[in-house]
């Protein structure tokens, strides 16, 4: 079931498509249009000559209520995205975007702290993969252990945290001979960025499920007036 629910980065890309944002405009304009249409005739007769006339039908080829429901579903889904989507995913579209902020290598430690503190991410997977890549190491011999705290010194920035009754430590940048190894640090930032991105993107399953359901409802209800408009257009051309 979880594998069939789209992740946050998909919703981010979808909601950034300009054409779909017209649903928000339609949602706002439809009630105004509906009120004005109450005072309009269903058709207007245009007299071309004494013997010829042309009738303009002012009725829509579809029910505007259906399209409004489609817009409503989209707007609710969009609001849920704005409220619940992880800031990390909304801010950084890719590693390239992250690098454009020109963060210090130490900044990835602060981003990791936000993830460790979150109740909605798969911490097991994050710690497991970080430990396997040896970016996170056990630190059970530290007497004054500050859980989920970041410590900054002149060489590195540390994140210490407890996981399954074990103490762990994550440090950046990577040091070699007590000096920053820029090559290994750059590789580490790249790897850790995508680990954080993946965990945040797969978080809050329940909200993602609701958003995807609303978008499906929006798509289905949009399809009905869209098909009716096409049929109406063909009928007019074939007259």
Secondary structure as UniProt FT lines:
FT   HELIX           2..4
FT   HELIX           8..15
FT   HELIX           18..21
FT   HELIX           22..37
FT   TURN            38..39
FT   STRAND          43..47
FT   STRAND          53..57
FT   HELIX           64..84
FT   HELIX           87..91
FT   HELIX           95..100
FT   TURN            101..102
FT   TURN            105..106
FT   HELIX           107..117
FT   HELIX           123..132
FT   TURN            133..134
FT   STRAND          136..138
FT   TURN            140..141
FT   TURN            147..148
FT   STRAND          149..152
FT   STRAND          157..163
FT   TURN            164..165
FT   STRAND          166..172
FT   STRAND          175..176
FT   TURN            177..178
FT   STRAND          179..180
FT   HELIX           182..201
FT   HELIX           205..237
//
